[in-house]
Amino acid sequence: MYKLQHLDNGTKLLTFKTDVRTVSLGVFVAAGCVNETAQNNGISHFIEHMLFKGTAKRSAEKIANEFENVGAQVNAYTGKELTAFYSVSLKEHLEKCAELLSDMLYNSAFDADETEREKSVVIEEIDMCEDMPDDVCLQLLSKAYYDKSPLAKTILGSKHNVSSFDGDSMREYMAQYYIPERTTIVLVGDVDDSEARDIAEKFFGRNANNTPKIITYKASAAHNKYLTKAKKTEQANFAFAFPALPYGEDNAAADIMNNCLGGGMSSRLFQAVREKLGLAYSVYSSSSGYRNDGHFTIFIGTNPSKATRAADAVKTELSKLIKNGITKTELNRAKEGIKTDRALLFERSQSIMSLYGKCVTLTGKPYDIDERIKKIMEVDLDDVNCAIAKTFDFSRACGAYVGPKNENNLLELIKL
């Protein structure tokens, strides 16, 4: 169903042929906050914005109009390890979308006036995120867990850094990282491999004179680090982090553990904390994986007056899981749920594009859904118990709290 090849310039090209009416085209660049310094943290995200703000031959308005004149959707996002630009269109407009994305990537003007205006926009985005206490809490947790690793950096950066960016700094950064060896093109839809290669070579086949910049960074080193931030909010938000496998490694047993603990409505955290005790609306667990590190998160938002009870309830469920493991019924239910989740990813060309783009960019290999499901179905109770023991290493546990101060000792509230 998919084919991975390389363009003549070294850019990776993945095609995934499906019988749908739309074609999703994604350009993924291995550039994110892990590549940044303290002085330019946030520049990957700022460049993502600026590539929509005009090229040598198109204004920002013209870029938007030309995409929408053919009914295409266009967007972009920045992560800790990659930046993605993509379009979704009917097949007959694929080449037009490829030309527009190519123009944005290679010919952006970085006009001074546009740059100053966009600084205000991104600073508004930073302020908006500060008004989302759950986001603030999870970022604080990342800072606690990853400590001095580049993974602790924020994607948006600081207002001070954003205010300092200019055309020269953006061009210099792109010259280092926006190069063929760090780029993956993904085409998903009713497009043949040869047709996809012709389009990719035509619009993304140019050479770069720069040598690929190799980025290495140490795994997280924090141990029992707990951070709090007082904020006038209606809820107390707190989260815990434990070790998890890097992205792309075999984590089938950990996926099942996560599903059982806090991955859905039947999960232990949802049933105990929300349904039985009525202590929270939002309570869940999740796993985040990166090239050479990862963390497992438990999050809860609750009324400050209920914070102690909610924290105790989470810790109780965690203790039960560690002591007794999961049941056969939970194992089977989780397997079926994960199979369905994986299948749903393949219902839309855009989600397939995002999945393969991330996988190829970070691992160099395509995502193999059949192999992933096979590994999920092979997991037994012993495998899950082993994953539980590896994940809940309390010597490396970290925590974060964001919310109003109260009579409780906040560090005691979130300490494990």
Buried (B, 14 or more C-beta within 10 A) or exposed (E): EBBBEEBEBBBBBBBBBBEBEBBBBBBBBBBBBBBBEEEBBBBBBBBBBBBBBBBEEBBBEBBBEBBEEBEBBBEBEBBBBBBBBBBBBBBEBBBBBBBBBBBBBBEBBBBEEBBEEBBEEBBEBBEEBEEBBBBBBBBBBBBBBBBEBBBBBBBBBBBEBBEBBEBEBBBEBBEBBBBBBBBBBBBBBBBEBEBBBEBBBEBBBEEBEBEBBEBEBEEBEBEEBBBBBEBEBEBBBBBBBBBBBBBBEEBBBBBBBBBBBBBBEBBBBBBBBBEEBEBBEBBBBBBBBBBBBBBBBBBBBBBBEBBBBBBEBBBEBBEBBBEEBBEEEBBEBBBEBBBEEBEEEBEBBBBBBBBBBBBBBBBEEBBEBEEBBEBBEEBEBEBBBBBBEBBBEEEBBBBBBBBBEEEBEBEEBBBB
